[in-house]
Amino acid sequence: MLGPLSVFGVRILIDIVGDRIIVLFICGAILLVVFVAWAGLTYLDALALAVSAYQREWRRFPSKLILLLVTVVTGVNLGWAWQSAAAAGDYVHLFALYPRYMAEISDLPEPRFKAWQWHFAGPCGSGIAYDESDAIASRHRSTSDGLVGTVDVHGNSRAFGHFYFATFC
């Protein structure tokens, strides 16, 4: 059960801390150990499941079957689990910095608009934007401070209230 939880935790950590090389190296090493242990434990559980069936130990059979199903289903859906953890990491990041963001927003003139870039990858990056008028949901919006270029919100990316997950180009 620690396999899916550790993948989830590592992805959240990467999303919160950013893409510093040492963090990526440590997280990569953790994931390698987790995947090797996960594969080994899945094999051992499948073997124990077969032994339980052969010896007709039906009381232990359901618990071993559930463990095997969870590891296999999570392994097959690892891409979905990785994206879900990324979304959870975005929310953790937002809620951790929420008091600071609200303090910055309170100093702005109306209508309030502010964008914070969290990650930078090539020509574009991602982060969070606050738009009191909710005009950002319609398509594009430029920041007034000039630090971030065009703010683009894709699909249903409203975090909550007037906060939006956004890409910056």
Beta strands, then each sheet from edge to edge (+ up, - down):
strand 1: 113-121
strand 2: 124-131
strand 3: 140-142
strand 4: 150-152
strand 5: 158-160
strand 6: 163-168
sheet 1: 1+ 2- 6+ 4- 3+
sheet 2: 1+ 2- 6+ 5-
end
